[in-house]
Amino acid sequence: MFEIPHDAAAGTPLDRERAGASLRVVSVQGDDAIARRLVDLGFRPNTEVRVERLAPLGDPIQFRLHGYRLALRRSEARRVLVTAR
């Protein structure tokens, strides 16, 4: 349902971005409860998202989108593909 093959044109996984990066969501990978929850939380195509903070060991990662902050595990953020804004 949300699956889009990963290639350079599809974007890069959100977990690879650095703190302070302003990005635009391309897609959410997967067709399971986690993918649907990510979409419900606001990770929809063309949504602007900013990487706010990384925990000292890299997990979780805090993002800002739709005017609120959200922390995701690295494994969850990996499913969101983004491009530079």
N, C-alpha and C positions, 0 to 999 in steps of 0.2 A: 504494500500500500504506500509506504513512504520511501521505499528503497530506490536509490539512484546509484548507479555504478560510480565508484570512486576513480576519478582521473583528474588531471590538472585543471580541466575546464569546470569540473564539478566543485572545486574548492578544496580547502585544506581542513582537517579536523580541528575543532575549536580548542582541544586540549594542547595543541602545539603552539598556540599564540602566546605572546608575552604580555605581562601586565601593562596596561595603558593603551593597548591596541583597540582601535575602533573598527568594527567589522560589520558585515552584512550577511545574514543567514542565507544560504543557498538551499539547503535541504536538511532533513533529518533522516538518517539511515535506519532501516529496520521496520518490522511490522509486528511489534509486540507491545506489551503494556508500557515498557519504558519509553519507546519511541512515541507512543500516543501521549504519554504524560509530558514529555518534552514539548510536544506541539501544544498541548493544553496550557503549559506554563508560559507559552509565548514564542517559542522558537519556530516561527513560521517564515517562509521565504520572504526576503526583502526587509526583515526586521533588523533594526540596528541594535547591535550588542557591543558592550565595552567590557574588556577584561579588567576588573578592578584590582584583584589581589590573588596571589598564590600563597598557599600555606607553606611554612618552612620546608616541609618535605614534599611539596608539590600537590598535595591532595587534602582537602578539596580546593576548588578554584571558585572565586567569587566573581559574578558577572552583574552588569547593570543592563536592564532592558525594560522597556515600557514603564520607566520611572521607578522601578524597584530593584533591589539587590537580591540575587539568588546564588546560592552555593551549590555546586554540583561535584560529584566525584569525577575524577579524571576519566574513568571508564564511560560515564554518561556523556561527558563533554565531547568525547571522541566521536560520538555518533552524530554530532551537529557539524555540518560542513559549512564553511564560511569563506568569504572573499574580502579583500580590503575595501573599505568604504570609499 
